Amino acid sequence: MTPKLERIPAAAVRMGLSTSQAYREIKAGRLGPLVKLGERASAVPAEAVDAWIAARIAEATRAEGAR
């Protein structure tokens, strides 16, 4: 499978976050790595976004099971 990159605004939409919150997730180490595409363009691997979403789902599932 060929690795795919997602620009940050597109990844943020898929994650249900604002663009600035997506950058905060990258800075906190919960999403990434950040790939510079040029001087003013960045992206993250699509599989990192998929993993972030899966982790949020797993977190929510564990929280529901603890109730």
Secondary structure in CASP SS format (residue, H / E / C, confidence):
PFRMAT SS
TARGET T0000
AUTHOR 0000-0000-0000
METHOD secondary structure of the structure
MODEL  1
M C 1.00
T C 1.00
P C 1.00
K C 1.00
L E 1.00
E E 1.00
R E 1.00
I H 1.00
P H 1.00
A H 1.00
A H 1.00
A H 1.00
V H 1.00
R H 1.00
M H 1.00
G C 1.00
L C 1.00
S C 1.00
T H 1.00
S H 1.00
Q H 1.00
A H 1.00
Y H 1.00
R H 1.00
E H 1.00
I H 1.00
K H 1.00
A C 1.00
G C 1.00
R C 1.00
L C 1.00
G C 1.00
P C 1.00
L C 1.00
V E 1.00
K E 1.00
L C 1.00
G C 1.00
E C 1.00
R C 1.00
A C 1.00
S E 1.00
A E 1.00
V E 1.00
P E 1.00
A H 1.00
E H 1.00
A H 1.00
V H 1.00
D H 1.00
A H 1.00
W H 1.00
I H 1.00
A H 1.00
A H 1.00
R H 1.00
I H 1.00
A H 1.00
E H 1.00
A H 1.00
T H 1.00
R H 1.00
A H 1.00
E H 1.00
G H 1.00
A C 1.00
R C 1.00
END
